[in-house]
Amino acid sequence: MAAVDLSTHPGHLARRLQQAHYLLWNTMVSEEITSPQFAVLNALVAEPGLDQRTVGERVGLDRSTIAEVISRLGRRGLLDKVRDPRDGRRSLLNPTEEGTRTHRRLTVRTARMNQIFLAPLSAEERTVFLDLIRRVSDAAESLRDPADAVPAPW
């Protein structure tokens, strides 16, 4: 069997895109705060007082990953946990002052990074590109159990 053209494989291209993003993130944004950690801070700046499950849903992180991200942000002093007065079994999350400052600083850096990341595309292409990867990403959420997934019509 002949070799396949990986430039037609979305998973291969997504991995290459992720590698490029990771490199830019570490050089332009932060070596200490990861992109998922920033996403959590961003969600909590937008909506302080969310619980862990809701934050995970907002940023697309599974249960074990969101737990680790929140733990790391807490150890760095970037977020606080407080018991929910209405349900003592859950904690509500809020960015600390340092977390808010960190978010502000990284927001500026991510904007610059995204300009460079998307520089090969025109403004119109950027809009289309972001719409398409958002649609694929949103649809991929239903693929967590591939046995239950129904292929979309082409």
N, C-alpha and C positions, 0 to 999 in steps of 0.2 A: 504494500500500500504506500502511496506517495505521501510526502509530508503535506500538512495542511497549511494554509495561509492564515497565520495567527492574527493578521491585521483585520480579519473578518470575525474574530472571536471577541464578543463584548467583555467576557471575563478577563481575557488577556489585556485588553485595552484599559479596562477599569483598574487592573493591578498596576499597569504602567502609569496611569493617571494618579493613582494613590501614591506611588513612589515619588512622582514629581511633587505632589502636594506635600508629602512628608519632608522632602528635602527643603522646599521653600519655607515650610512652617518652621523647621529647626534653624534655618539661617536668617529668616526675616522676622519671625514672630517671637518664638520662645523655645529655648531648650529645656526649660523647667515645666512649663504648663503645656500639656498636650492639646491637640485640637478637640478631642472629646471633653476634656476638662474645661476648656474655654466654652464649649457649647453648653455645659451645665451651668457655668457662671452666667452666661448670657441669658439662659432661661430664667435663672433666679433674679437677675437684675430686672428682667421684663415682668416677672411675676413672683415677687418674694412670698415666702410662706407656703410653697408647694411641698408636697410630700415626695419621698424618693421615687415611688412608682410613677407618679405623674411626671416628674422631671424626666425619668427614663423614657416615657412615652413621647414627651415633647421633643426630645433630641434623638430618638431612635436607638437607644441603648438597651440591651437586654438586662434582666434582673441582676445577674452576677457582675456584669460590667459596670452598671450604674452604682452598685454598692461599693465597688473598689474605687471608682472615680470620686465618689462623695467622701469616702474615707481619706483618700489622699488630699483632697481639697480641705477637709477638716484639719488634718495634721499640719497643713501649711498655714492654717489660720485664715483661710479665705472664705469659709462658710461656717455658720453656726447651726446647730440642731437644737430645737426646743420641742418639748412634748406638746402635742396637740391638746389643748384644754378640753376639747369635745370628745377626743378618743385617745386615751393615754397609751394605746398600743402603737401609735404612729408618731413619727417626728416630723416637724415642719422645718424646712431649710431656708436660711436667709444668708445673703452675702454679708460678710463683715465689711467694715470700712476699708480694710486692706483688700478684700475681695473686689469691692467696687472700684477701688483705684487700679487694681490689676486689670480688671475688665476694661476700664476706660483706656488704659495704656495699650492693651492688646487689640482693642477694637481699631485703633488707628493703624497699628501694624498689619492687621489682617486686611484692611482696606487696600493698603499698598501692595501686599502680597497678592491679593486677588487681581489687582490691575496687571501685575506681571504675569500671573498664571494664565489669565485670559487674553493677554496681549495679542496672540496670533489671530484672534477673532475680531470681526467688526462689531459695532454696538448691536446691530440687528442679529448677528450670529450668536452673540453672547446671550441674548434673550432667548433665542431658540434653543441653544445648547443647554442652558439652565432649565428651561421648561422640559426638555426631553430627559435629562438625567434625573430631574425631580419625579417625572412620571414613572420612569423605570424603577427608581428607588422606592417610590410609594408602592408600586405593584409588587416589588420584591418582598415587602413586609409580609405579604400573604404566602410567601414561599418558605416560611420557617419550617413548615412540614411539607416537603415536596411531594409526598405521597398523596396529599389532599389537594395539591395545586391543580387547577384546570388551566391548560394552556390557552392563552389569548389568541383569537383568530388573527391571522396575518393579513 
